[in-house]
Amino acid sequence: MKTPLLFALLLACSASVAHAFSGMGNADRGRMLFNQRCAMCHGEDGRGREGMAADFVGEWHRLTKPDQELIHNIRSGGLRTPGKVYTAGQCPPQMLNDRDMDDVLSHLRNAFGTPTLNFGR
């Protein structure tokens, strides 16, 4: 009798963790959310408005981190780059539900997740 109860308890506890942020979010909706909640410091172009916040274009490697690490950083107030001082201070914790987070991550990865290579053109 303990086994079904234990299984049900484990399943219920893992439900919130099971959302794996598959990268299948809506990047257009994510851009809208980013522009509403993040662009005031990061800039719509992701370059960090006037040194206020991280430059996702110049520091694209930030977005190579696993989804769960990015989610933790976004929800807990941001990732600090050693040696960098951002004039906006610490990023305010973002209250994004799982769908919003999926969408924002899709936008971040699509818009800023890889470097733009310029081969002398």
Long-range contacts (C-beta under 8 A, 24 or more apart in sequence): 16-98, 19-98, 19-102, 20-67, 21-67, 21-68, 21-71, 21-98, 21-101, 21-102, 21-105, 22-102, 23-67, 23-102, 23-105, 23-106, 23-109, 24-102, 24-106, 25-99, 25-101, 25-102, 25-103, 25-104, 25-105, 25-106, 25-107, 26-102, 26-103, 26-106, 27-103, 27-106, 27-107, 27-110, 27-111, 28-107, 29-103, 29-107, 30-102, 30-103, 30-104, 30-105, 30-106, 30-107, 30-108, 31-107, 31-111, 33-96, 33-100, 33-103, 33-104, 33-107, 34-104, 34-107, 34-108, 37-94, 37-96, 38-94, 38-104, 41-86, 41-88, 41-91, 46-108, 46-111, 46-112, 48-86, 50-87, 51-86, 51-87, 52-86, 52-87, 52-88, 53-78, 53-86, 53-88, 53-91, 54-78, 54-79, 54-81, 54-84, 54-86, 56-108, 56-111, 56-112, 57-112, 57-116, 60-112, 60-113, 60-114, 60-115, 63-108, 63-109, 63-112, 63-113, 64-113, 67-105, 70-105, 70-108, 71-101, 71-105, 74-101, 74-104, 75-101
